[in-house]
Amino acid sequence: MNELNGYDVEDLSIGMTATFAKTITEADIVLFAGASGDNNAMHINQEFAQTTPFKSCIAHGMLTASVISAAIANKLPGPGTIYLSQTLQFKAPVRAGDTVRATVSVKELVRDKRLVWLTTVCSVKETTVITGEALVKVGTRA
């Protein structure tokens, strides 16, 4: 592990898994709208959202996906990881009060380049809300 308690490439193996969970609040949604500039009525206008197939406001997809970033930064590979890319497929909505669980799993290692491919999945209870893959770069003890 590195001095920040993140994994170095030598510490990783295919199949390693970690999970990070966060409950999304109305405040998170409003603050994300302000920070990102994404003020889509779907996220912040309950009256409008009731007219949509979702019947209520939903969290921004990128807010939900940020729980993946937290799993990578805090758990696996952890502190010191450099996030290079992420694919996302949005499967179901997330609402205020939902607890999003992001699970990241080591899929592939390119040790000589310190690259790690991760499978990424977000779920709320038994429902998968996001799937994807991330590419990250980690440190080395060498």
C-alpha positions in Angstrom: 0.0 0.0 0.0 1.1 3.6 -0.6 1.6 6.2 2.2 -2.1 7.2 1.8 -3.2 3.6 2.3 -4.2 3.1 -1.3 -3.3 0.0 -3.2 -0.2 -0.1 -5.4 -0.2 -2.2 -8.6 1.7 -5.0 -6.7 -1.1 -5.3 -4.2 -3.9 -5.8 -6.7 -5.4 -9.0 -8.1 -8.2 -9.8 -10.5 -11.5 -10.2 -8.7 -10.7 -7.8 -5.8 -13.9 -6.0 -4.9 -14.9 -3.0 -2.7 -18.2 -1.2 -2.0 -19.0 2.4 -1.0 -22.5 3.6 -0.1 -24.1 7.0 0.1 -27.6 8.1 0.7 -28.6 10.7 -1.8 -30.5 13.6 -0.2 -32.6 16.5 -1.6 -29.7 18.8 -0.6 -27.3 16.7 -2.6 -29.5 17.1 -5.7 -29.9 20.8 -5.3 -26.2 21.4 -4.5 -25.2 19.2 -7.5 -27.6 21.3 -9.7 -25.9 24.5 -8.5 -22.3 23.1 -8.8 -22.8 21.6 -12.2 -25.2 24.1 -13.8 -27.6 21.2 -14.7 -30.9 22.7 -13.6 -33.1 20.3 -15.6 -36.6 20.5 -14.2 -36.6 16.7 -14.0 -34.2 17.1 -11.0 -35.4 20.2 -9.2 -39.1 20.9 -10.1 -41.5 18.5 -8.4 -44.5 19.8 -10.2 -42.9 19.2 -13.6 -41.4 15.9 -12.6 -44.9 14.6 -11.7 -45.8 14.9 -15.4 -43.0 12.6 -16.4 -42.8 8.8 -16.5 -40.8 9.0 -13.2 -43.7 10.8 -11.4 -41.2 12.6 -9.1 -37.9 14.3 -9.1 -34.9 12.1 -9.8 -31.2 12.5 -9.0 -28.8 13.6 -11.7 -27.2 10.6 -13.4 -23.8 12.1 -12.8 -24.5 12.6 -9.2 -25.3 9.0 -8.8 -22.2 8.0 -10.8 -20.1 10.1 -8.5 -20.5 7.4 -5.9 -18.4 5.2 -8.2 -15.6 7.9 -8.0 -15.9 7.8 -4.2 -15.5 4.0 -4.2 -12.4 4.2 -6.3 -10.9 7.1 -4.3 -11.7 5.8 -0.9 -11.7 2.0 -1.2 -10.3 0.3 -4.4 -7.6 1.1 -5.5 -8.0 3.9 -3.0 -6.1 7.2 -2.2 -3.6 8.2 -4.9 -5.5 6.6 -7.8 -5.7 8.6 -11.0 -9.1 8.2 -12.7 -8.5 8.0 -16.5 -11.9 7.0 -18.0 -15.4 5.8 -17.2 -18.2 4.3 -19.2 -21.8 4.5 -17.8 -25.1 2.9 -18.7 -28.0 4.3 -16.7 -30.5 1.6 -15.9 -33.0 3.0 -13.4 -33.7 6.3 -11.6 -32.4 7.3 -8.2 -34.5 9.5 -5.9 -33.7 11.5 -2.7 -33.6 9.1 0.2 -32.2 6.2 -1.9 -28.9 4.7 -0.7 -26.6 4.1 -3.7 -24.1 1.3 -3.3 -21.2 1.5 -5.8 -19.2 -1.8 -6.2 -15.9 -1.8 -8.0 -14.1 -5.0 -9.0 -10.7 -5.5 -10.6 -11.3 -6.9 -14.1 -7.9 -6.5 -15.7 -4.4 -5.4 -14.8 -1.7 -4.0 -17.0 1.1 -4.1 -14.4 3.9 -2.7 -16.4 1.8 0.4 -17.1 0.2 0.5 -13.7 -3.3 0.4 -15.3 -6.3 -1.2 -13.7 -9.7 -1.9 -15.5 -12.6 -2.0 -13.0 -16.1 -3.2 -13.4 -18.4 -0.6 -11.8 -22.0 -1.2 -10.7 -24.3 1.1 -8.7 -27.4 -0.4 -7.0 -30.3 0.8 -4.9 -31.4 -2.2 -2.8 -31.7 -5.0 -5.4 -32.1 -2.7 -8.4 -29.1 -2.0 -10.6 -29.1 1.7 -11.5 -25.8 2.1 -13.3 -23.3 -0.3 -14.9 -19.9 0.5 -16.5 -16.2 0.2 -16.5 -13.4 2.5 -15.3 -9.8 2.7 -16.2 -7.5 4.0 -13.5 -3.7 4.3 -12.9 -2.1 3.4 -9.6 1.3 3.7 -8.0 4.0 1.2 -7.6 6.4 0.2 -4.9 9.2 -0.2 -7.4 
